Amino acid sequence: MEGAARAGLIAKGVVYSLIGILTATTAFELGRNADKGSRTEILNWIEKQPFGQILLGLTALGLLCYAIWRCIEAIKDTNKKGNSAKGLGKRAAYLASGLAYGASTFYAVRLLIGSGSSGNGDSRQTLVQKLLEQPYGQWLVGLLAVGTMAVGVYQIYYALSEKYRKKIRESKLRREIQGTLIHTGKAGYIARGIVWLIIGYLFLKAAIQSDPSEAGGSDSAFSFVENEYGTVILGIIALGLLCYGVFMFVRARYQPIQTR
């Protein structure tokens, strides 16, 4: 279980590092990489590289490990969150994370066996369309928007309060690099929170306009930032996501993993 958790954190670090690097490369015009910004698109990119099938297979295995670990955290309560409202909320977040990365694993496996798609379809737009077809559909999408933005706010609070530091054993870090590695976590969680806030805003636009095409994931969030605030801001956010990826590597090495 501990090995699976660490493998999962490494795979997550690889994915976020690539998201940050490729998006920053595009933002600062060091290269033109179309359609970068989401886990799905990064998996497509990995598959197209030399030895892509092997690299994608390893990434898929890591993501599967991460998904299983998060689901076990939720179901078996290995972190001792309990059955209070707060505890159940955190366990639900673990489960949601596990399911999301499980979906990414499934997509990677489809690419490996040749039945994946590199099209531009967005599952979030499909979700919003389904919700809008329901009674009170705009309200449902609005609630989804508020929930998504709440996640973003919490990510930023988590960074500024430095609660993320509890994830690792800082005493194990070499003193000369301790500060740098800790600050990558803060920058990473802030950047991730900003992306969640923008995704929530896009959901809100979709709800108000009753238009599912307004919704989108991180790739749409990056396009929004680039169009509204310019490539420099996009590049800064991308570098923040690279920092988040680096901090996942730190977690993989120094985070205590509870297994029971």
C-alpha positions as CSV (number, residue, x, y, z in Angstrom):
1,M,0.0,0.0,0.0
2,E,2.8,2.4,0.9
3,G,4.6,1.6,-2.4
4,A,1.4,2.2,-4.4
5,A,0.9,5.5,-2.7
6,R,4.4,6.7,-3.5
7,A,4.2,5.4,-7.1
8,G,0.9,7.3,-7.4
9,L,2.4,10.6,-6.1
10,I,5.3,10.2,-8.5
11,A,2.9,9.7,-11.5
12,K,0.9,12.7,-10.4
13,G,4.1,14.7,-10.1
14,V,5.0,13.7,-13.7
15,V,1.6,14.8,-15.0
16,Y,1.6,18.2,-13.3
17,S,5.2,18.9,-14.1
18,L,4.4,18.2,-17.8
19,I,1.3,20.4,-17.7
20,G,3.4,23.2,-16.2
21,I,6.4,22.8,-18.6
22,L,4.4,22.5,-21.8
23,T,1.9,25.3,-20.9
24,A,4.8,27.6,-19.9
25,T,6.6,26.8,-23.1
26,T,3.6,27.8,-25.1
27,A,3.0,30.9,-23.0
28,F,6.5,32.2,-23.3
29,E,6.7,31.2,-27.0
30,L,9.6,28.9,-26.5
31,G,7.6,26.4,-28.7
32,R,4.1,25.9,-30.0
33,N,2.3,23.0,-28.3
34,A,-1.4,23.0,-29.1
35,D,-4.0,21.7,-26.7
36,K,-2.0,21.4,-23.6
37,G,-3.4,21.9,-20.1
38,S,-5.4,18.8,-18.9
39,R,-4.4,15.4,-17.8
40,T,-6.1,13.9,-20.9
41,E,-4.0,16.0,-23.2
42,I,-0.8,15.3,-21.3
43,L,-1.5,11.5,-21.7
44,N,-2.0,12.1,-25.4
45,W,1.3,13.9,-25.5
46,I,3.2,11.1,-23.7
47,E,1.8,8.5,-26.0
48,K,3.2,10.4,-29.0
49,Q,6.8,10.5,-27.7
50,P,9.6,8.0,-28.5
51,F,8.9,4.9,-26.4
52,G,5.5,6.5,-25.7
53,Q,3.7,3.2,-25.2
54,I,6.1,2.2,-22.4
55,L,6.0,5.7,-20.8
56,L,2.3,5.8,-21.0
57,G,2.0,2.4,-19.5
58,L,4.2,3.4,-16.6
59,T,2.2,6.6,-16.1
60,A,-1.1,4.7,-16.2
61,L,0.2,2.2,-13.6
62,G,1.2,5.1,-11.4
63,L,-2.2,6.9,-11.8
64,L,-4.0,3.6,-11.0
65,C,-1.9,3.3,-7.8
66,Y,-2.9,6.8,-6.8
67,A,-6.5,6.2,-7.6
68,I,-6.6,3.0,-5.5
69,W,-4.7,4.7,-2.6
70,R,-7.2,7.6,-2.4
71,C,-10.2,5.3,-2.5
72,I,-8.8,3.2,0.3
73,E,-8.1,6.4,2.3
74,A,-11.7,7.3,1.9
75,I,-13.3,3.8,2.6
76,K,-11.0,2.5,5.3
77,D,-10.3,5.9,6.8
78,T,-6.6,5.3,7.2
79,N,-6.0,8.9,8.0
80,K,-8.5,8.7,11.0
81,K,-10.8,11.5,9.8
82,G,-13.8,9.8,11.5
83,N,-17.5,10.0,10.7
84,S,-18.2,13.6,11.7
85,A,-19.4,16.0,9.0
86,K,-15.9,17.4,8.6
87,G,-14.4,14.0,8.5
88,L,-16.9,12.6,6.0
89,G,-16.3,15.7,3.8
90,K,-12.6,15.0,3.7
91,R,-13.1,11.3,3.0
92,A,-15.6,12.2,0.2
93,A,-12.8,14.5,-1.3
94,Y,-10.4,11.5,-1.2
95,L,-13.0,9.4,-3.0
96,A,-13.7,12.0,-5.6
97,S,-9.9,12.4,-6.2
98,G,-9.6,8.6,-6.6
99,L,-12.4,8.4,-9.0
100,A,-11.0,11.3,-11.1
101,Y,-7.6,9.7,-11.4
102,G,-9.3,6.4,-12.1
103,A,-11.0,8.0,-15.1
104,S,-7.5,9.3,-16.2
105,T,-6.2,5.7,-15.9
106,F,-9.0,4.4,-17.9
107,Y,-8.3,6.9,-20.7
108,A,-4.6,6.0,-20.6
109,V,-5.5,2.3,-21.0
110,R,-7.7,3.1,-23.9
111,L,-4.9,5.0,-25.6
112,L,-2.6,2.0,-25.0
113,I,-5.0,-0.5,-26.7
114,G,-5.7,1.9,-29.5
115,S,-9.3,2.9,-28.8
116,G,-8.6,6.3,-27.1
117,S,-9.4,9.6,-28.8
118,S,-7.3,12.6,-29.2
119,G,-10.3,14.8,-30.0
120,N,-11.2,18.0,-28.3
121,G,-14.4,16.8,-26.6
122,D,-14.7,18.0,-23.1
123,S,-16.4,15.8,-20.5
124,R,-17.2,18.8,-18.4
125,Q,-19.2,20.3,-21.2
126,T,-21.0,17.0,-21.6
127,L,-21.8,17.0,-17.8
128,V,-23.1,20.5,-17.9
129,Q,-25.3,19.7,-20.9
130,K,-26.8,16.7,-19.1
131,L,-27.4,18.9,-16.0
132,L,-29.0,21.7,-18.0
133,E,-31.5,19.1,-19.4
134,Q,-32.8,18.4,-15.9
135,P,-35.4,20.3,-14.0
136,Y,-33.7,23.4,-12.4
137,G,-30.7,22.6,-14.5
138,Q,-29.2,26.1,-14.4
139,W,-29.4,25.9,-10.6
140,L,-27.7,22.5,-10.6
141,V,-24.8,23.9,-12.8
142,G,-24.7,26.9,-10.5
143,L,-24.2,24.7,-7.5
144,L,-21.5,22.8,-9.3
145,A,-19.8,26.1,-10.1
146,V,-20.0,27.2,-6.4
147,G,-18.6,23.9,-5.3
148,T,-15.7,24.1,-7.7
149,M,-14.8,27.6,-6.7
150,A,-15.0,26.6,-3.1
151,V,-12.3,23.9,-3.8
152,G,-10.2,26.6,-5.4
153,V,-10.6,28.9,-2.3
154,Y,-9.6,26.0,-0.1
155,Q,-6.5,25.2,-2.1
156,I,-5.3,28.8,-1.7
157,Y,-6.2,28.8,2.0
158,Y,-4.3,25.4,2.3
159,A,-1.2,27.1,0.8
160,L,-1.3,30.4,2.7
161,S,-2.0,28.6,6.0
162,E,0.9,26.3,5.2
163,K,-1.1,23.3,6.2
164,Y,0.4,21.5,3.2
165,R,3.6,21.3,5.2
166,K,2.0,18.6,7.4
167,K,2.1,16.3,4.4
168,I,5.9,15.7,4.7
169,R,8.6,15.1,7.3
170,E,10.6,18.3,7.0
171,S,13.2,17.0,9.4
172,K,14.3,14.5,6.7
173,L,15.0,17.3,4.2
174,R,18.5,18.6,3.8
175,R,18.6,22.1,5.3
176,E,20.1,23.8,2.3
177,I,17.1,22.8,0.1
178,Q,14.4,22.7,2.7
179,G,13.1,26.2,2.1
180,T,13.1,25.9,-1.6
181,L,11.2,22.6,-1.6
182,I,8.6,23.9,0.9
183,H,8.0,27.0,-1.1
184,T,7.3,24.9,-4.2
185,G,4.3,23.5,-2.3
186,K,2.9,26.9,-1.5
187,A,3.3,28.2,-5.1
188,G,1.8,24.9,-6.4
189,Y,-1.3,24.9,-4.3
190,I,-1.9,28.6,-5.0
191,A,-1.7,28.0,-8.8
192,R,-3.9,24.9,-8.5
193,G,-6.4,26.9,-6.5
194,I,-6.5,29.7,-9.2
195,V,-7.2,27.1,-11.9
196,W,-10.0,25.6,-9.9
197,L,-11.5,29.1,-9.4
198,I,-11.4,29.8,-13.1
199,I,-13.0,26.5,-13.9
200,G,-15.7,27.3,-11.4
201,Y,-16.2,30.7,-13.0
202,L,-16.6,29.0,-16.4
203,F,-19.2,26.7,-14.9
204,L,-21.0,29.7,-13.6
205,K,-21.0,31.4,-17.0
206,A,-22.5,28.1,-18.5
207,A,-25.2,28.2,-15.8
208,I,-26.1,31.9,-16.3
209,Q,-26.1,31.6,-20.1
210,S,-27.5,28.1,-20.2
211,D,-24.7,27.2,-22.6
212,P,-22.6,24.1,-22.0
213,S,-19.9,25.3,-24.4
214,E,-18.9,28.0,-21.8
215,A,-17.8,25.2,-19.4
216,G,-14.4,23.6,-19.6
217,G,-11.4,22.1,-17.7
218,S,-7.9,23.4,-17.1
219,D,-7.2,23.8,-20.8
220,S,-10.2,26.2,-21.1
221,A,-9.0,27.9,-17.9
222,F,-5.6,28.5,-19.5
223,S,-7.2,29.9,-22.7
224,F,-9.3,32.2,-20.5
225,V,-6.2,33.5,-18.6
226,E,-4.3,34.0,-21.9
227,N,-7.1,35.9,-23.5
228,E,-8.0,38.0,-20.5
229,Y,-4.7,38.6,-18.8
230,G,-2.0,37.7,-21.3
231,T,0.7,35.2,-21.7
232,V,2.8,36.4,-18.8
233,I,0.2,35.6,-16.2
234,L,-0.5,32.3,-17.9
235,G,3.2,31.5,-17.8
236,I,3.3,32.3,-14.0
237,I,0.4,30.0,-13.3
238,A,2.0,27.3,-15.4
239,L,5.2,27.6,-13.5
240,G,3.1,27.3,-10.3
241,L,1.7,24.0,-11.6
242,L,5.3,22.9,-12.3
243,C,6.0,23.7,-8.6
244,Y,3.0,21.6,-7.6
245,G,4.4,18.7,-9.6
246,V,7.8,19.0,-7.9
247,F,6.1,19.0,-4.5
248,M,4.4,15.8,-5.4
249,F,7.9,14.3,-5.8
250,V,8.8,15.6,-2.4
251,R,5.6,14.1,-0.9
252,A,6.4,10.8,-2.6
253,R,9.8,10.7,-0.8
254,Y,9.0,12.3,2.5
255,Q,5.3,11.8,3.3
256,P,4.3,9.3,6.0
257,I,1.8,6.9,4.5
258,Q,-0.9,5.5,6.8
259,T,-1.9,2.0,5.8
260,R,-4.4,1.0,8.5
